[in-house]
Amino acid sequence: MIELRNVTKRFGTFKAVDNVSLQIGQGQFFGFLGPNGAGKTTTIKMLTGLYAPSEGVCLVNGHDIHRDPLPAKRSIGYVPDQPFLYEKLSGREFLSFIGGLFEMSVEQIRDRIDECIEVFEIGDFIDRRAEEYSQGMRQRIVLAAALMHDPKVLVIDEPLVGLDPRSSRLVKDRLKERTTNGLTIFMSTHLLEIVEELCDRIAIIKQGRIIYEETQNAMRRFNGQLEAMFLELTK
Amino acid sequence: MREIALVLNVKAAGFLKSALDFRVQSLFKNLSSLLIFGGVAVGVFLLSRASTGYLLQQAHIGLFLFHRFLSMLLYVFFITVNLGNMIVCYATLYRSEEVGFLMGLPVSHYKVFVVKFIDNFFYSSSTLLLLGLALLLGYGSYFSMPWYFYLFTLFVVLLPFMLIAGIIAVILLMVLVKIASRIGIRWLLAGIVLVYLSAIYLYFSVVNPVLLVQEVMKHYPDVNAYFGYLDPPFIRYLPNHWVSEYLYWTMSDDSGRAAANLVILLLTLGGLLVVAGFMAWRYYYPSWLAAASTRSQRGGGPGWLTVRFMSFGRPGILSRQTDALLRRDFWVFFREPSQWLHLLLMFLLLMVFLVSMGSLELRLSQPFLQTVSFLVVFLFDGFLIASVSLRFVFPAVSLEGDAFWCVRSAPVPIQKVYWHKFFASFVLVLFLAEILAIVSATMMRDNPVLTGVALLCTAFVALALTSMNLGAGAYFAAYRERNPIRVASSQGASLTFLAGMVYLGCIVMILVVPLNRYFEMLILRGSSAPEWLTLPVVAVGVLSLLMFFGSTSIGLATIRRDY
């Protein structure tokens, strides 16, 4: 479902991502770990078409996101590390806007928004303008927006930052539920306990290179020792 | 003092870092800026010297009347600096995230105020300072003044004059923000616009240039006899009057009276600095808190403006993506008071311009004068189009802002987003421009050929200036800047505006000779000879299309950059 082939990203002479290759199959929950500045967000930005790779190919659902962006982007839902919204639009208007960009009909958008209100418990504030939202409210609206068009792949950069424990539980449950229905999730996070709880596979990136990758569903093997392994590998 | 110096040092280091960036792209940007700013400064210098020479040597208006005209020019300059500072100050002193950050540090709010005021003054007034300096050089060189005159006048007269305008702006702003916390920002902004328009109207009603010339000419050649009785009393309390008086007495070799005016100017500056310092120390923090509270209390619903047919969730006739982009732009625009208020102001200025045109006698019997009046009106139309484009089209890409990720990661071709912005802006600018062109051409001469030329050339100008502003806006995109006014007053924006002026200058050069021949045929021989105008209009079209293709390809290439 997701494939990165020898992907490199340079900013001037600096290599932010260096020859990264990954393959993630349908329905997998993939955890992408690494210390600050390791290249996680850069990789995600290449995967979602926000950055063009200097070398290599990013395939989503069989489409190269840079040569054939539209079908690839139709398959993706993206949650950025900072949940920026249009401050002057309400949550409902933002979701309608996103639905329009994904060419959903007015009726489909209405139904999906009603569904999102229920799933993400956003009914209390969805008609207020984003400029009045807290970080957690924004995060839930952005998650709802990413799932509006029922994507095949969800790319999430730090999904639980700013969420209270209840919202965090809600989001974790919804994501896990979606993977059982065939959604592929590519998640970057610093929260190792979440990785242990949710992910089927992981990769660790350091200084732009993949230094560790679990190729099979083997998360159970860590048995709570992921933190120790992470610290050892990234020191 | 140490904290102020530290923050200013950091800012200066940031500025120097970008100014001394020798990478090819930055070098190209900096060199282009230098070329265009330099070119315009030279143009203003030459114009200033030539106008001074023309008015004094050919029109024989006399030194006194010349300096009264200069005083009027300085008044407009003063209001421009004042208004510019007030608008940008609101963004820098009250909405900037940097202020929030500095307020969280153990730095007194008074020092934060000083840093942000200096930052703001140079940010919003540097282009005007450059133009002022060029005007001064042109003026001084006509009178063959020595080098120290320029240095002295720049630092001891022009800069204090501009500072007075900036300080008055910031004092008023602190008071207004406090009032806004009670009556709401929208009503307050509407009130400010009305007050400024009234101030300009009242000034020019009292200091009517036509009346001034008629009254002075009654006493000609004994003009000086009338000096003491001419000025309305309140004019003597305005800083523009002190500056023009300083220049007048300097040129009349009366250094005593020149110094007296200079002392009044500097004492006023000193007094205002004390008042501003006291007000900042006493009221800046409470007014900053009031502004933050006003912002957080805003809303409660999707907005006060309800236009049902533009609501999301209603079926439209356009494609789903275009429809979504259009509705988003509509609401984001009309829910931002600084956007719709500026648009309203532009419309008001347009009305003022059209009404003023109606009272002018533009049907002249001399071909050359008729050519000049046609081109002046055309240039003014062009200037208005350039201003509207700069203010509303240039920031269009930057205003995608931090939320641009949702468009960039959606299955929308990025060219579609660009073209959507272009057509939405072009339709609006073209509409305004053609209204101007029709009214101006009809008032000038009810001649279908001239109306056709005006309509075609204006459409070309609208096309070129819209595409130039959108393309340059994409090239200089500042996605982190939330305030459209700051985007439209950035260095890139000034550069684009000046490039637009150069383009308008080229059009005037293309049109001047053939238009003069056309008027000669029309006025002196009574026959219309449209063939004189065919080729120049084609040349204007070709030049505009070149601008359009060049700007659009730059815009399309840069909007695709990594986000």
Boltz contact constraints between the chains, C-beta under 6 A:
constraints:
  - contact:
      token1: [A, 48]
      token2: [B, 409]
      max_distance: 6.0
  - contact:
      token1: [A, 50]
      token2: [B, 408]
      max_distance: 6.0
  - contact:
      token1: [A, 50]
      token2: [B, 563]
      max_distance: 6.0
  - contact:
      token1: [A, 51]
      token2: [B, 562]
      max_distance: 6.0
  - contact:
      token1: [A, 70]
      token2: [B, 411]
      max_distance: 6.0
  - contact:
      token1: [A, 73]
      token2: [B, 411]
      max_distance: 6.0
  - contact:
      token1: [A, 74]
      token2: [B, 411]
      max_distance: 6.0
  - contact:
      token1: [A, 78]
      token2: [B, 409]
      max_distance: 6.0
  - contact:
      token1: [A, 80]
      token2: [B, 405]
      max_distance: 6.0
  - contact:
      token1: [A, 84]
      token2: [B, 402]
      max_distance: 6.0
  - contact:
      token1: [A, 84]
      token2: [B, 403]
      max_distance: 6.0
  - contact:
      token1: [A, 85]
      token2: [B, 403]
      max_distance: 6.0
  - contact:
      token1: [A, 86]
      token2: [B, 332]
      max_distance: 6.0
  - contact:
      token1: [A, 86]
      token2: [B, 403]
      max_distance: 6.0
  - contact:
      token1: [A, 88]
      token2: [B, 332]
      max_distance: 6.0
  - contact:
      token1: [A, 88]
      token2: [B, 335]
      max_distance: 6.0
  - contact:
      token1: [A, 90]
      token2: [B, 302]
      max_distance: 6.0
  - contact:
      token1: [A, 93]
      token2: [B, 312]
      max_distance: 6.0
  - contact:
      token1: [A, 96]
      token2: [B, 312]
      max_distance: 6.0
  - contact:
      token1: [A, 96]
      token2: [B, 313]
      max_distance: 6.0
  - contact:
      token1: [A, 97]
      token2: [B, 324]
      max_distance: 6.0
  - contact:
      token1: [A, 97]
      token2: [B, 328]
      max_distance: 6.0
  - contact:
      token1: [A, 100]
      token2: [B, 320]
      max_distance: 6.0
  - contact:
      token1: [A, 100]
      token2: [B, 323]
      max_distance: 6.0
  - contact:
      token1: [A, 100]
      token2: [B, 324]
      max_distance: 6.0
  - contact:
      token1: [A, 101]
      token2: [B, 321]
      max_distance: 6.0
  - contact:
      token1: [A, 101]
      token2: [B, 324]
      max_distance: 6.0
  - contact:
      token1: [A, 101]
      token2: [B, 410]
      max_distance: 6.0
  - contact:
      token1: [A, 101]
      token2: [B, 412]
      max_distance: 6.0
  - contact:
      token1: [A, 103]
      token2: [B, 320]
      max_distance: 6.0
  - contact:
      token1: [A, 106]
      token2: [B, 315]
      max_distance: 6.0
  - contact:
      token1: [A, 129]
      token2: [B, 299]
      max_distance: 6.0
  - contact:
      token1: [A, 132]
      token2: [B, 299]
      max_distance: 6.0
